[in-house]
Amino acid sequence: MSYLVLKGTVIGGKQVRAGDVVEVEGVEARDLMGMGRIIEVVKTETKVEDRSVGLTEETKPKRRTRKKAM
């Protein structure tokens, strides 16, 4: 299973840092979860949404400039 590392530690003889996603199996995973070093990664699909649909150049805001100093 995939796990997210919360704190830097050694997993399987290799050093891993916080934020890494690693594959861990068996007793080692259970022990590290018990110590609060890793949590299980829940994979979710993100839906990409095109928010620019329907926008045209006509609806674009006018560009404003600064007034020149004297």
Secondary structure, DSSP 8 states (H G I E B T S, - for coil): -EEEESS-EEETTEEE-TT-EEE--HHHHHHHHHHTSEEE----------TTTT--STTS----------
